C-alpha cells in the first residue's frame, strides 16, 4: 500500500532540509575555529613528540622515566589531589549554604565567590606572597600576638602552593555545585523526611546523590586545571615545587627541546582525559555534560 | 505542609489522637505524603523508592521485598520495580508516589493536589482508584485540592479553607446543598446571588415573598443562592405551581453538549444563569431577547449571609 502524500509534501521536506543546512552553516565558524585553534595544535604536538630530526623515535617518552620527571609527576599528582580534596571540603558546604539561602543573599555570596576570578591571577598570587611570607602579615600578627616564636614557613614551599591553588580553584568547584544544587527540588529532602529520614539521613541518602553531577563537574574542572597549572606553583612554590608544567616550560625555554616538551604535553593531555573518563565511569558522562 | 511538619503554624495546636505534634520533626510524625510533583527520588529505581522508608525503619531484607511487591500489586504496577523513575508515565509516577506514601503504614495519608499534573481523563481514573484504595486501607486521608468537583467526589468530609481558616466542614452534600456563607456557595459550583430582605419568618425578593422549605435563620444581608441546575426553565404558559418564579429575558445561550446554559437578565435587572439538560422532553428554549420564566423549588431556595462567617 502506498502512502498518499499531499501535493506540497515534497516542498515541505525540502524546506525542512534547508533549515537543517542553515543551522549547520551557523555552527560552521565555531567548529572551524575549534578545529584550527585547538585540534590542529594537538595533532602537531602529538607528531612532534615522536620526532627527532627527521626520524621517528620513542626517545622523548623513554626520557620521561628519568627520576626527575617521575618526581615531578608525583608532586603534580600530590598537589592536584590535595587541592581538589580541600576544594571539595570547602566548596561543598559553601555551595550548599548558597543554594539554601534566599536568592538575594545567594547573589551576594556568589559575588564573593566570583570576585577573585575577576582579578588577575598574578595579582592574587603576589597578594598571597604578601600575606604568607616570613615577615608577611600573618606571621607578623601571630608573633605579635605571642602565639608563635618563630615565623611559620608558609610560602616558597608546598604549603604555600596549596594555599594559593585552593584559593584560585575554589570558584571552579563552587559554581557547578551551586548550579546543580539550586536545581534540586526542596520536595526531595522533604519527601525523605516525610518517609522517616532524619535531616542527616536525608542529606546523605538524597541530597548528596542528587548533587553528584555538579560535584563531578567541579572535581573534573579543578583536577584538570591543577594538573597543568604553572603560575601559582612557580610563584608560591619558590622553586621547590616542580610541577609537570614547569618541566615543559624548562624544556622549551632552556633546552629548546620541542620534542621533549611535546611528549610531556601529550602525557598531560592523556592524564586529563583519563581523569575525565574515570569520573565519567562513576557518575555517567551524560549527567556531567548536563543531560539528566 | 503544616500537617507534614514542613511549615510551623502561626498559632494553634496540632494533635493526632491525643498526641500533640505541633512541634514534632517531620521524620517523627509517621505521616505518609503524596507530593504534588510526586518527589520520587530520581537516583533510585521504583523498588528503591518504595524500599527507602522501610530501610529507614530497619525492616529485614526479606520483609522489604515482600512488602514492596505487595505495594506494587496494590497500585497495579507489577513488574515495574526495576524501572527508573524517568521511565514512568505521569500516571505511573502518581501510583508509585502513592505506594511509597502508604508502604510504611502511616497513621495518616496526606495528598497535596496529587492529581493536578495529570490530564483530565487520567485524573478521573486515578480519582476512582485512590478512592478504592482508601476504602480498602481505611486510612485517614487528608486530600488537598483546588478542584471543587474533585473535593466533592473524593471526600467523606470536606473542609473549605479560606485564608488559613476553616469556613465550613461537612459532608459533600451539605457543603453543596447547604452552603453557610456566600464564600462557600460561590467557591463550590457556579452561583448567582440576589439580595433578599427578611421580615419575620418571611423572605422577600423584590417585595414578593419566597416559598421556603424551613424558617430562615436571622442573618445579616441575606442573599438568595441560585445555582444554574436548580433553576427550571418553564414552558410557555406553564404556571409553575409550587415554585418560586423569576422572570426575565434571555441574553445568551451557551451550548455545552450535555446541557445548555441560559443567561437571563431578570426584570429586576440582575443576571442569573439556568442550566437545561439536553433532552427532547425539555421545553424549547426561547431565542435571545425572548421572555423566559424560571422556577425554583422551595427546597432549593437557600439563603446565605453576604459577609463571611
Interface residues (C-beta under 8 A of the other chain):
Chain A: X185 X187 X188 X190 X191 X192 X193 X194 X195 X196 X197 X198 X199 X201 X202 X205 X206 X209 X210 X292
Chain B: X4 X5 X6 X25 X26 X27 X29 X30 X31 X32 X33 X35 X36 X37 X39 X40 X41 X42 X43 X52 X53 X56 X57 X86 X100 X101 X104
